[in-house]
Amino acid sequence: MTYRTLSAVSAAALIAATPVLAQTQAQVATDLNLRVGPGENYVIRSTLPAEAMVDVTGCVEGGSWCEVTYEGETGYAYAPYLVVTEEEQMVALPSATVTTVETVTYDESNNGDEAFIGGSAGAAIAATAIGGPAAIVGGVLIGSALGAAAGVEVKEETVTYVQQNPIQPIYVQGEVVTGATLPAEVTLVPVQDGELAYVNLNGSPVLVNPENRTIVRIVR
């Protein structure tokens, strides 16, 4: 069994009606944002380090975002980059066949504007999605070093420039990780003599190789 579906109820009713279940543990495949809500336009609470173990309370309907706890801090993480061991292989949580994860609901009525990037609950998210990379490559975690493996040198003055020249965020489906490919609809801003470009993606400034539109570094 994978996900058990519950009827959509308020968070308070869910807590009252649902017994406490054993939490599932999952491993983080790459440095991953922990957000205050289940979506790309929610504020980033902190960063989960690659290979960290997190407790999964449950996942929202559809399984794209899961409520997790790491070192006492609770938030929502993008499920395709949470992995579990299944038949001695690492499998992305939404694809697992033996792990049982409860479906949870998220009560947006408790949110103020401060919960959303840009202070707006109505921030538009583009229909396009970030492409890959797969959370699992041959059963091995991809880790956070994929950017270095891309063979693109990032100068510290480039990082400083990006930090000192913020731009408006663009929202696309999925989560920002090193090695992911940006859709063609995302406009890139040139930097570092044209060798790199940058964009604020889902609230995270990222440096991109403009030749293949691959994220080579996330500026945190």
C-alpha positions, 0 to 999 in steps of 0.5 A: 500500500502506498498512500491512504486517502482521507476526506478533505477536512480542516486540520483541527478535525483531522487531528481529532479524528485520526489516530496517531500513526508511526512515522515513516523515515525518509532520506533527503536525496539532495539539499532541499528546501523546507517550506512553511506550506506545501507549495513552491510559493511558500516561504523557505523555513530552512534547508534540509541537508543531503542524506539527512534522515527526516520523519514523514508525518504524511503527504498531501493529496497527490503525494507531491509535498510531504510534512516532515520533521528534521531536528525538531523543525517541521515543514513541507518538503518536495516528495520526489527528493525524499527516498526510502529503501525498498528491496535494497534499493533507494526509491523516491517516496511517491514511487514506493510500493511498500511504505505507508504514508498517511494523507494530510490536509493543509489548513490555509486559513491559518496563514498570513501573507508572511507565509508566502514569498512576496507576501501574497497568497495569490502568487501565480505559478507557471504551468511549466515544471522544473526538469529532473534530475531524478532523485535516484541515479542507480540507487545512489543519492545524487547529493549536493555536489552535482553542481561541481560535477557540471564543470562550471566554475562559479566565481565568488564575485558572481555570488556577491553580485547575485546577492546584492542585486535581487530580482523578482521571483518566478514560480514553476512547479517542482523544487529547486535543486542543483542539476535541475533543468529550467524550462524555456519560459524562464528568462535568464539574467546574464552574469559573469561575462555571459558565462553564467546567468541567474534567476530567482526561482521559487524564492531561491536565487540560482546560477544557471549554465545558459548553454543547457539551462542547468542549475549549477549553484543555489545561492543561499 
